[in-house]
Amino acid sequence: MGSEAQVRAHVAMKATEDDDFRTRLVADPRAAIEKETGLRFPDGYRIHVHEESATDAHMVLPPRPELSKEQLDRIAGGHKGHDGPSW
């Protein structure tokens, strides 16, 4: 169906135009998206859909980095006094 961004845009537009789809999307996002797009998600892959309103907002945080805080500090040049490269 396209890139992740294209799928997200399609699903959001469909939810804006089709109240039944929106209800199914909020109740069971994975099933609604699979049925609409033909995509199949791996077992254990979870999708969360939240509706914003005039009084509710949602923030999506990116995944935690795979590097430790110390490793990130070293890369950023924040670690001094060690042997080896400063990157």
Rosetta silent file (secondary structure, phi, psi, omega in degrees, C-alpha in Angstrom):
SEQUENCE: MGSEAQVRAHVAMKATEDDDFRTRLVADPRAAIEKETGLRFPDGYRIHVHEESATDAHMVLPPRPELSKEQLDRIAGGHKGHDGPSW
SCORE:     score description
SCORE:     0.000 S_00000001
   1 L     0.000  -16.649  179.378    0.000    0.000    0.000 S_00000001
   2 L   132.252 -164.769 -179.064    2.999    2.301    0.331 S_00000001
   3 L   -73.418  167.746  177.721    5.191    3.756    3.007 S_00000001
   4 H   -58.176  -41.692  179.774    4.261    3.904    6.677 S_00000001
   5 H   -61.863  -39.234  178.782    3.513    7.622    6.297 S_00000001
   6 H   -67.412  -40.198  178.429    1.164    6.895    3.373 S_00000001
   7 H   -64.815  -45.577  178.846   -0.651    4.188    5.330 S_00000001
   8 H   -59.776  -44.032  179.970   -1.034    6.481    8.335 S_00000001
   9 H   -63.588  -41.968  178.786   -2.359    9.295    6.134 S_00000001
  10 H   -61.910  -47.064 -178.244   -4.819    6.936    4.411 S_00000001
  11 H   -63.801  -43.462  179.438   -6.090    5.553    7.730 S_00000001
  12 H   -62.794  -43.079  179.398   -6.454    9.035    9.252 S_00000001
  13 H   -65.097  -43.539  178.895   -8.352   10.316    6.195 S_00000001
  14 H   -60.864  -41.011  179.744  -10.616    7.253    6.138 S_00000001
  15 H   -66.905  -28.728  177.666  -11.355    7.740    9.862 S_00000001
  16 H   -73.586  -34.616 -174.603  -12.278   11.370    9.184 S_00000001
  17 H   -92.269  -21.625 -170.445  -14.675   10.440    6.380 S_00000001
  18 L  -129.214  103.585 -176.885  -16.178    7.181    7.692 S_00000001
  19 H   -62.208  -37.296  178.984  -17.668    7.093   11.208 S_00000001
  20 H   -63.424  -45.480  178.129  -18.056    3.294   11.176 S_00000001
  21 H   -61.360  -42.548  179.803  -14.380    2.833   10.284 S_00000001
  22 H   -59.186  -44.024  179.094  -13.397    5.341   12.986 S_00000001
  23 H   -62.087  -45.523  178.355  -15.360    3.397   15.610 S_00000001
  24 H   -65.410  -37.514 -179.551  -13.745    0.102   14.526 S_00000001
  25 H   -63.889  -42.233  179.009  -10.303    1.746   14.414 S_00000001
  26 H   -70.045  -39.245 -177.325  -10.562    2.982   18.001 S_00000001
  27 H   -72.530  -41.187 -176.751  -12.000   -0.338   19.242 S_00000001
  28 L  -149.132   79.230 -174.116   -9.555   -2.665   17.432 S_00000001
  29 H   -55.187  -44.978 -176.390   -6.889   -0.733   15.510 S_00000001
  30 H   -60.437  -49.664 -179.042   -4.995   -3.737   14.234 S_00000001
  31 H   -63.882  -41.714 -178.929   -8.048   -5.484   12.775 S_00000001
  32 H   -64.729  -43.010 -179.265   -9.415   -2.270   11.259 S_00000001
  33 H   -70.043  -41.862  178.274   -6.107   -1.368    9.596 S_00000001
  34 H   -61.164  -43.550 -178.934   -5.490   -4.900    8.339 S_00000001
  35 H   -66.665  -40.848 -177.866   -8.980   -5.063    6.824 S_00000001
  36 H   -70.850  -39.410 -170.970   -8.705   -1.600    5.248 S_00000001
  37 H  -105.089  -18.816 -174.880   -5.186   -1.914    3.849 S_00000001
  38 L    82.348   -1.099  176.981   -4.605   -5.627    3.392 S_00000001
  39 L   -70.323  155.185  174.101   -1.478   -5.363    5.542 S_00000001
  40 L  -127.805  126.383 -179.902   -0.674   -8.110    8.048 S_00000001
  41 L   -96.306  148.791  179.330    1.187   -7.268   11.234 S_00000001
  42 L   -66.632  154.031  175.645    3.412   -9.765   13.049 S_00000001
  43 L   -54.108  139.253  178.008    2.142  -11.485   16.187 S_00000001
  44 L    87.376   -9.474  179.260    2.710   -9.318   19.220 S_00000001
  45 L   -80.427  120.889 -176.529    2.699   -6.055   17.220 S_00000001
  46 L  -109.168  145.175  177.277    0.346   -3.651   18.964 S_00000001
  47 L  -125.422  133.016  179.269   -1.272   -0.516   17.580 S_00000001
  48 L  -116.920  131.365  176.942   -2.791    2.175   19.777 S_00000001
  49 L  -120.145  131.022  179.344   -5.252    4.757   18.471 S_00000001
  50 L  -126.980  137.835  176.142   -6.213    7.791   20.530 S_00000001
  51 L   -97.004  128.822  173.491   -8.745   10.458   19.646 S_00000001
  52 L   -87.104  156.922  176.343   -7.859   14.032   20.491 S_00000001
  53 L  -141.131 -173.959  179.169  -10.519   16.547   21.441 S_00000001
  54 L   -65.443  -19.993 -176.792  -10.689   20.177   22.481 S_00000001
  55 L  -118.456   -2.183 -179.590   -9.726   19.098   26.014 S_00000001
  56 L  -128.639  129.814  175.706   -7.510   16.053   25.418 S_00000001
  57 L  -126.826  154.790 -179.104   -4.156   15.949   23.644 S_00000001
  58 L  -127.479  144.171  176.882   -1.763   13.047   23.162 S_00000001
  59 L  -120.321  134.750  177.677    2.002   12.950   22.802 S_00000001
  60 L  -107.348  121.657  178.397    3.864   10.112   21.140 S_00000001
  61 L   -90.928  142.824  176.582    7.385    9.540   22.382 S_00000001
  62 L   -69.543  162.479  177.612    9.965    7.984   20.091 S_00000001
  63 L   -59.045  152.354  175.203   11.407    4.602   21.057 S_00000001
  64 L   -63.597  143.423  177.884   14.149    4.633   23.649 S_00000001
  65 L   -65.612  152.096  179.434   17.577    4.696   22.082 S_00000001
  66 L   -79.610  -12.425  177.163   19.430    1.416   21.982 S_00000001
  67 L   -90.522  151.297  177.269   22.525    3.114   23.376 S_00000001
  68 L   -73.856  166.585  176.079   22.973    3.770   27.080 S_00000001
  69 H   -58.234  -42.046  179.495   23.035    7.306   28.489 S_00000001
  70 H   -62.136  -43.859  178.888   26.797    6.966   28.947 S_00000001
  71 H   -64.110  -41.245  178.251   27.278    5.913   25.325 S_00000001
  72 H   -64.005  -39.849  177.612   25.112    8.786   24.118 S_00000001
  73 H   -62.050  -41.337  178.957   27.124   11.218   26.273 S_00000001
  74 H   -62.511  -44.037  179.603   30.348    9.926   24.753 S_00000001
  75 H   -62.092  -38.585 -178.556   29.001   10.356   21.246 S_00000001
  76 L   -79.698   -3.355  178.924   27.896   13.885   22.105 S_00000001
  77 L    85.695   15.230 -177.476   31.364   14.673   23.503 S_00000001
  78 L   -87.195   -5.500 -177.488   30.190   14.851   27.104 S_00000001
  79 L  -104.640  126.049 -178.590   32.568   12.216   28.429 S_00000001
  80 L  -122.160  161.077  171.124   36.113   13.309   29.334 S_00000001
  81 L    75.406   36.845  178.045   39.145   11.677   30.846 S_00000001
  82 L  -129.522  162.227  174.804   39.035    8.232   29.286 S_00000001
  83 L   -84.924  143.222  177.407   41.270    6.284   27.005 S_00000001
  84 L   109.024 -179.236 -176.288   40.072    5.845   23.461 S_00000001
  85 L   -67.911  153.060 -178.285   38.178    7.952   20.987 S_00000001
  86 L   -89.391    0.554 -177.782   35.904   10.729   22.229 S_00000001
  87 L   -79.186    0.000    0.000   33.081    9.882   19.839 S_00000001
